[in-house]
Amino acid sequence: RTMKRQTTLTRLSIVNAEFFAFHGVREEERDLGGRYQVDVDVWYDTMKAVVSDDLSDTVNYEEVLFLVNEHMNGESCELIETLSFDMASAIIDRFAAVRQTTVRVRKLNVPIQQVLDHVEAEITVGREA
């Protein structure tokens, strides 16, 4: 592994992190809670980490999950759009190496009279150049 003058962009994905959380428009959703899944994609230059093979040179996905967990188990949001945006913004703010992140929040227990698998909100936030 040699470092040349090229830039590589890696996508690191966290898929189907599951939470029981207390978000929603309806009071019973905020009181009783429900099941959620979260996906996070982060794009960043991993060349330094590839050469060093050292965790301190990359984005630690355990730290990303910790941040997601803080939001899922923190202050209640009415909208999954708000929750997605708050997590994506926090990831960009916390990890200087991240150029762009996409967060998907799926609500698995949707309190409506339709048969459906889930409702999902996805947002992408990028770092200003």
C-alpha positions as CSV (number, residue, x, y, z in Angstrom):
1,R,0.0,0.0,0.0
2,T,1.6,3.2,-1.1
3,M,0.0,6.6,-0.9
4,K,0.0,8.4,-4.3
5,R,-1.4,11.8,-5.1
6,Q,-4.9,10.4,-5.6
7,T,-7.9,11.0,-3.5
8,T,-10.2,8.2,-2.7
9,L,-13.7,8.5,-1.3
10,T,-15.0,5.6,0.8
11,R,-18.6,5.0,1.8
12,L,-18.9,3.5,5.2
13,S,-22.5,2.1,5.9
14,I,-24.3,1.3,9.1
15,V,-27.4,-0.7,8.2
16,N,-30.5,-1.5,10.2
17,A,-29.4,-0.3,13.6
18,E,-32.5,-1.0,15.6
19,F,-33.9,1.2,18.4
20,F,-37.0,1.3,20.6
21,A,-37.6,5.1,20.9
22,F,-40.3,7.6,21.8
23,H,-40.8,9.8,18.7
24,G,-44.0,10.8,16.8
25,V,-46.8,13.2,16.4
26,R,-49.3,11.3,18.5
27,E,-49.0,11.4,22.3
28,E,-49.3,7.7,22.6
29,E,-46.2,7.2,20.3
30,R,-44.2,9.5,22.6
31,D,-45.5,7.7,25.7
32,L,-45.5,4.0,24.6
33,G,-42.6,4.2,22.1
34,G,-42.0,2.2,18.9
35,R,-39.5,0.4,16.9
36,Y,-37.1,2.2,14.5
37,Q,-34.3,1.3,12.3
38,V,-31.5,3.7,11.2
39,D,-29.1,3.5,8.3
40,V,-26.1,5.8,8.1
41,D,-23.8,6.3,5.1
42,V,-20.7,8.5,5.5
43,W,-18.3,9.4,2.7
44,Y,-14.8,10.4,3.5
45,D,-11.2,10.1,2.3
46,T,-9.7,6.9,3.8
47,M,-6.2,7.1,2.2
48,K,-4.4,7.8,5.5
49,A,-6.2,5.0,7.3
50,V,-5.6,2.5,4.4
51,V,-1.9,3.2,4.6
52,S,-1.6,3.2,8.4
53,D,-4.3,0.6,9.1
54,D,-4.9,2.5,12.3
55,L,-8.4,3.2,13.8
56,S,-7.3,6.8,14.8
57,D,-6.9,7.7,11.1
58,T,-10.5,6.8,10.2
59,V,-14.1,7.5,11.2
60,N,-14.9,5.1,14.0
61,Y,-18.3,3.6,13.3
62,E,-18.8,2.9,17.0
63,E,-18.6,6.6,17.6
64,V,-21.1,7.2,14.8
65,L,-23.5,4.7,16.4
66,F,-23.0,6.4,19.8
67,L,-24.1,9.7,18.3
68,V,-27.1,8.1,16.6
69,N,-28.1,6.4,19.8
70,E,-27.9,9.8,21.6
71,H,-30.5,11.2,19.2
72,M,-32.7,8.2,19.1
73,N,-32.9,8.0,22.9
74,G,-32.7,11.8,23.5
75,E,-35.3,14.5,23.1
76,S,-38.4,13.4,21.4
77,C,-39.1,14.6,17.8
78,E,-42.5,14.6,16.2
79,L,-41.1,14.0,12.7
80,I,-38.7,11.4,11.4
81,E,-37.5,14.0,9.0
82,T,-36.4,16.2,11.9
83,L,-34.7,13.2,13.5
84,S,-32.8,12.3,10.3
85,F,-31.7,15.9,9.8
86,D,-30.5,16.3,13.4
87,M,-28.4,13.1,13.2
88,A,-26.9,14.0,9.8
89,S,-26.0,17.5,11.0
90,A,-24.5,16.1,14.2
91,I,-22.3,13.6,12.2
92,I,-21.0,16.4,9.9
93,D,-20.3,18.6,13.0
94,R,-18.6,15.8,15.0
95,F,-16.4,14.2,12.3
96,A,-14.2,16.6,10.4
97,A,-13.2,13.9,7.9
98,V,-16.8,13.3,6.7
99,R,-17.6,15.0,3.5
100,Q,-21.2,13.9,3.2
101,T,-23.6,11.7,5.2
102,T,-27.0,10.2,4.4
103,V,-29.2,9.1,7.3
104,R,-32.4,7.0,6.9
105,V,-34.8,6.6,9.7
106,R,-37.5,3.9,9.4
107,K,-40.5,3.9,11.7
108,L,-41.6,0.2,11.9
109,N,-44.8,0.6,13.9
110,V,-46.8,3.1,12.0
111,P,-50.1,3.9,13.8
112,I,-52.3,4.1,10.7
113,Q,-54.9,1.8,9.3
114,Q,-52.9,0.6,6.4
115,V,-50.8,-2.5,6.0
116,L,-47.2,-1.4,5.4
117,D,-43.7,-2.4,6.3
118,H,-42.4,1.0,7.4
119,V,-42.3,4.7,6.7
120,E,-38.8,6.1,6.0
121,A,-37.2,9.5,5.8
122,E,-33.8,10.0,4.2
123,I,-31.7,13.1,4.2
124,T,-28.2,13.9,2.9
125,V,-26.1,16.6,4.4
126,G,-22.7,17.6,2.8
127,R,-19.9,19.7,4.1
128,E,-19.5,23.1,2.6
129,A,-16.5,23.4,0.3
